Amino acid sequence: MKAIREYMKHKPCLRGQILDRGELKRVAQACGLSPQETRSELKKLGFILTKNHHGLMIWKKQDDHASGTTSES
């Protein structure tokens, strides 16, 4: 988990949001994890999998999700 936190700290463009496909693979590769391990670690860090306003699956920090941004299911 430390590797993912450090990676995100140095990538302000992610802003607590990671697309489930390409961006997740880049994070996994940079942290030496598989995509599935990265998803598990993101859950432990308080991220939830939701859809953005374009309908793409995105990992979003849970407190950001609760602060007014909603997903349409």
N, CA, C and O atoms as a DFTB+ gen file, in Angstrom:
292 C
 N C O
     1  1       0.831      -1.199       0.000
     2  2       0.000       0.000       0.000
     3  2       0.865       1.248       0.000
     4  3       0.501       2.259      -0.600
     5  1       2.004       1.180       0.668
     6  2       2.883       2.343       0.725
     7  2       3.318       2.752      -0.679
     8  3       3.392       3.940      -0.992
     9  1       3.607       1.757      -1.524
    10  2       4.050       2.056      -2.889
    11  2       2.976       2.815      -3.660
    12  3       3.289       3.754      -4.392
    13  1       1.716       2.420      -3.504
    14  2       0.628       3.094      -4.211
    15  2       0.452       4.510      -3.676
    16  3       0.275       5.447      -4.455
    17  1       0.498       4.676      -2.360
    18  2       0.382       6.031      -1.770
    19  2       1.493       6.940      -2.267
    20  3       1.243       8.088      -2.633
    21  1       2.727       6.427      -2.281
    22  2       3.865       7.215      -2.749
    23  2       3.713       7.577      -4.225
    24  3       3.980       8.712      -4.619
    25  1       3.290       6.625      -5.028
    26  2       3.093       6.873      -6.457
    27  2       2.073       7.985      -6.668
    28  3       2.297       8.903      -7.458
    29  1       0.953       7.897      -5.958
    30  2      -0.102       8.893      -6.118
    31  2       0.322      10.256      -5.584
    32  3      -0.100      11.288      -6.106
    33  1       1.148      10.261      -4.555
    34  2       1.641      11.525      -4.001
    35  2       2.476      12.279      -5.032
    36  3       2.457      13.508      -5.086
    37  1       3.209      11.522      -5.850
    38  2       4.082      12.125      -6.858
    39  2       3.399      12.303      -8.214
    40  3       4.024      12.761      -9.170
    41  1       2.120      11.941      -8.297
    42  2       1.347      12.106      -9.529
    43  2       0.090      12.927      -9.228
    44  3      -1.008      12.374      -9.171
    45  1       0.240      14.237      -9.037
    46  2      -0.930      15.056      -8.687
    47  2      -1.995      15.067      -9.779
    48  3      -3.141      15.425      -9.507
    49  1      -1.653      14.688     -10.994
    50  2      -2.644      14.663     -12.073
    51  2      -3.718      13.607     -11.825
    52  3      -4.805      13.698     -12.395
    53  1      -3.440      12.604     -10.985
    54  2      -4.440      11.577     -10.698
    55  2      -5.535      12.106      -9.770
    56  3      -6.687      11.690      -9.891
    57  1      -5.205      13.007      -8.855
    58  2      -6.172      13.658      -7.965
    59  2      -7.138      12.692      -7.291
    60  3      -8.332      12.974      -7.182
    61  1      -6.628      11.573      -6.849
    62  2      -7.482      10.626      -6.139
    63  2      -8.413       9.835      -7.030
    64  3      -9.345       9.197      -6.540
    65  1      -8.175       9.866      -8.337
    66  2      -9.016       9.130      -9.277
    67  2      -8.123       8.341     -10.229
    68  3      -7.152       8.870     -10.769
    69  1      -8.463       7.076     -10.426
    70  2      -7.692       6.227     -11.328
    71  2      -8.672       5.473     -12.221
    72  3      -9.543       4.758     -11.725
    73  1      -8.533       5.629     -13.524
    74  2      -9.363       4.846     -14.449
    75  2      -9.033       3.369     -14.279
    76  3      -7.869       3.006     -14.114
    77  1     -10.049       2.519     -14.318
    78  2      -9.861       1.106     -14.005
    79  2      -9.025       0.358     -15.042
    80  3      -8.520      -0.720     -14.729
    81  1      -8.860       0.853     -16.209
    82  2      -8.113       0.105     -17.233
    83  2      -6.670       0.598     -17.354
    84  3      -5.799       0.127     -16.623
    85  1      -6.409       1.521     -18.247
    86  2      -5.041       1.939     -18.559
    87  2      -4.283       2.542     -17.399
    88  3      -3.134       2.173     -17.152
    89  1      -4.907       3.471     -16.674
    90  2      -4.211       4.103     -15.557
    91  2      -3.914       3.096     -14.461
    92  3      -2.836       3.130     -13.866
    93  1      -4.849       2.203     -14.185
    94  2      -4.631       1.194     -13.154
    95  2      -3.451       0.304     -13.523
    96  3      -2.647      -0.050     -12.661
    97  1      -3.343      -0.059     -14.796
    98  2      -2.221      -0.883     -15.238
    99  2      -0.892      -0.154     -15.054
   100  3       0.102      -0.768     -14.666
   101  1      -0.867       1.145     -15.329
   102  2       0.363       1.930     -15.138
   103  2       0.744       2.000     -13.665
   104  3       1.918       1.865     -13.320
   105  1      -0.240       2.211     -12.796
   106  2       0.023       2.255     -11.355
   107  2       0.557       0.897     -10.902
   108  3       1.541       0.832     -10.164
   109  1      -0.083      -0.181     -11.337
   110  2       0.341      -1.525     -10.959
   111  2       1.780      -1.790     -11.394
   112  3       2.591      -2.294     -10.617
   113  1       2.080      -1.449     -12.626
   114  2       3.427      -1.684     -13.145
   115  2       4.458      -0.864     -12.378
   116  3       5.529      -1.374     -12.047
   117  1       4.149       0.395     -12.093
   118  2       5.075       1.265     -11.374
   119  2       5.318       0.779      -9.949
   120  3       6.394       0.994      -9.389
   121  1       4.312       0.122      -9.361
   122  2       4.414      -0.336      -7.973
   123  2       4.831      -1.806      -7.870
   124  3       4.974      -2.330      -6.765
   125  1       5.026      -2.467      -9.001
   126  2       5.447      -3.861      -8.995
   127  2       4.348      -4.821      -8.568
   128  3       4.626      -5.858      -7.966
   129  1       3.103      -4.483      -8.877
   130  2       1.951      -5.303      -8.511
   131  2       1.192      -5.717      -9.762
   132  3       1.363      -5.134     -10.833
   133  1       0.352      -6.731      -9.609
   134  2      -0.555      -7.084     -10.696
   135  2      -1.750      -6.128     -10.627
   136  3      -1.988      -5.524      -9.581
   137  1      -2.502      -5.981     -11.716
   138  2      -3.698      -5.136     -11.655
   139  2      -4.677      -5.579     -10.567
   140  3      -5.291      -4.739      -9.909
   141  1      -4.827      -6.893     -10.374
   142  2      -5.743      -7.393      -9.352
   143  2      -5.251      -7.032      -7.954
   144  3      -6.052      -6.655      -7.098
   145  1      -3.942      -7.143      -7.710
   146  2      -3.377      -6.751      -6.416
   147  2      -3.564      -5.258      -6.189
   148  3      -3.831      -4.823      -5.068
   149  1      -3.424      -4.478      -7.250
   150  2      -3.594      -3.031      -7.143
   151  2      -5.031      -2.689      -6.785
   152  3      -5.263      -1.816      -5.948
   153  1      -5.994      -3.352      -7.394
   154  2      -7.403      -3.129      -7.052
   155  2      -7.648      -3.432      -5.577
   156  3      -8.341      -2.681      -4.891
   157  1      -7.084      -4.522      -5.094
   158  2      -7.237      -4.899      -3.691
   159  2      -6.628      -3.844      -2.768
   160  3      -7.220      -3.481      -1.751
   161  1      -5.456      -3.364      -3.125
   162  2      -4.793      -2.338      -2.310
   163  2      -5.573      -1.024      -2.332
   164  3      -5.664      -0.340      -1.312
   165  1      -6.135      -0.670      -3.487
   166  2      -6.934       0.552      -3.572
   167  2      -8.143       0.465      -2.646
   168  3      -8.496       1.447      -1.993
   169  1      -8.781      -0.706      -2.586
   170  2      -9.915      -0.894      -1.670
   171  2      -9.472      -0.666      -0.229
   172  3     -10.170      -0.012       0.545
   173  1      -8.308      -1.207       0.127
   174  2      -7.778      -1.040       1.485
   175  2      -7.464       0.419       1.795
   176  3      -7.538       0.843       2.948
   177  1      -7.116       1.181       0.770
   178  2      -6.795       2.600       0.948
   179  2      -8.038       3.495       0.965
   180  3      -7.925       4.713       1.101
   181  1      -9.209       2.896       0.827
   182  2     -10.445       3.667       0.889
   183  2     -10.984       4.130      -0.452
   184  3     -11.796       5.053      -0.509
   185  1     -10.543       3.502      -1.526
   186  2     -11.059       3.821      -2.856
   187  2     -12.259       2.938      -3.151
   188  3     -12.338       1.806      -2.672
   189  1     -13.188       3.453      -3.933
   190  2     -14.330       2.665      -4.387
   191  2     -14.364       2.688      -5.904
   192  3     -13.905       3.639      -6.537
   193  1     -14.911       1.635      -6.474
   194  2     -15.054       1.548      -7.924
   195  2     -16.431       2.070      -8.297
   196  3     -17.450       1.556      -7.837
   197  1     -16.447       3.091      -9.131
   198  2     -17.700       3.723      -9.535
   199  2     -17.589       4.114     -11.003
   200  3     -16.561       3.870     -11.635
   201  1     -18.629       4.712     -11.544
   202  2     -18.597       5.218     -12.926
   203  2     -18.481       6.728     -12.889
   204  3     -19.082       7.388     -12.042
   205  1     -17.699       7.273     -13.818
   206  2     -17.650       8.728     -13.940
   207  2     -18.789       9.193     -14.847
   208  3     -19.583       8.374     -15.312
   209  1     -18.874      10.485     -15.098
   210  2     -19.992      11.013     -15.887
   211  2     -19.942      10.608     -17.364
   212  3     -20.888      10.859     -18.110
   213  1     -18.841       9.984     -17.783
   214  2     -18.744       9.470     -19.156
   215  2     -19.061       7.975     -19.210
   216  3     -19.013       7.368     -20.280
   217  1     -19.384       7.384     -18.066
   218  2     -19.707       5.965     -18.013
   219  2     -18.506       5.047     -17.897
   220  3     -18.645       3.830     -18.020
   221  1     -17.317       5.615     -17.662
   222  2     -16.108       4.803     -17.516
   223  2     -15.940       4.394     -16.054
   224  3     -16.245       5.168     -15.147
   225  1     -15.458       3.187     -15.836
   226  2     -15.210       2.722     -14.480
   227  2     -13.970       3.419     -13.935
   228  3     -12.935       3.483     -14.599
   229  1     -14.089       3.939     -12.723
   230  2     -13.023       4.728     -12.130
   231  2     -12.916       4.426     -10.641
   232  3     -13.925       4.271      -9.952
   233  1     -11.683       4.343     -10.154
   234  2     -11.434       4.204      -8.721
   235  2     -11.343       5.599      -8.151
   236  3     -10.567       6.425      -8.630
   237  1     -12.125       5.858      -7.141
   238  2     -12.208       7.198      -6.578
   239  2     -12.091       7.116      -5.071
   240  3     -12.638       6.207      -4.445
   241  1     -11.377       8.068      -4.490
   242  2     -11.239       8.109      -3.034
   243  2     -12.620       8.230      -2.424
   244  3     -13.397       9.093      -2.833
   245  1     -12.946       7.386      -1.454
   246  2     -14.300       7.302      -0.922
   247  2     -14.778       8.612      -0.318
   248  3     -15.944       8.963      -0.500
   249  1     -13.932       9.352       0.392
   250  2     -14.384      10.617       0.966
   251  2     -14.674      11.648      -0.111
   252  3     -15.520      12.516       0.105
   253  1     -14.001      11.592      -1.282
   254  2     -14.331      12.460      -2.407
   255  2     -15.710      12.098      -2.962
   256  3     -16.497      12.971      -3.327
   257  1     -15.980      10.801      -3.016
   258  2     -17.276      10.322      -3.535
   259  2     -18.415      10.807      -2.661
   260  3     -19.479      11.160      -3.170
   261  1     -18.209      10.830      -1.357
   262  2     -19.272      11.226      -0.421
   263  2     -19.464      12.731      -0.359
   264  3     -20.472      13.198       0.172
   265  1     -18.530      13.496      -0.885
   266  2     -18.593      14.949      -0.741
   267  2     -19.320      15.642      -1.891
   268  3     -19.008      16.785      -2.224
   269  1     -20.274      14.964      -2.488
   270  2     -21.090      15.670      -3.465
   271  2     -21.065      15.111      -4.866
   272  3     -21.994      15.360      -5.634
   273  1     -20.034      14.361      -5.231
   274  2     -20.033      13.782      -6.568
   275  2     -20.755      12.462      -6.499
   276  3     -20.455      11.624      -5.649
   277  1     -21.693      12.277      -7.379
   278  2     -22.484      11.046      -7.366
   279  2     -22.264      10.289      -8.639
   280  3     -21.888      10.857      -9.664
   281  1     -22.500       9.008      -8.569
   282  2     -22.422       8.208      -9.788
   283  2     -23.806       7.745     -10.146
   284  3     -24.619       7.434      -9.274
   285  1     -24.070       7.699     -11.422
   286  2     -25.350       7.206     -11.891
   287  2     -25.221       5.720     -12.146
   288  3     -24.387       5.305     -12.951
   289  1     -26.014       4.921     -11.491
   290  2     -25.952       3.475     -11.674
   291  2     -27.086       3.000     -12.526
   292  3     -27.201       1.803     -12.791
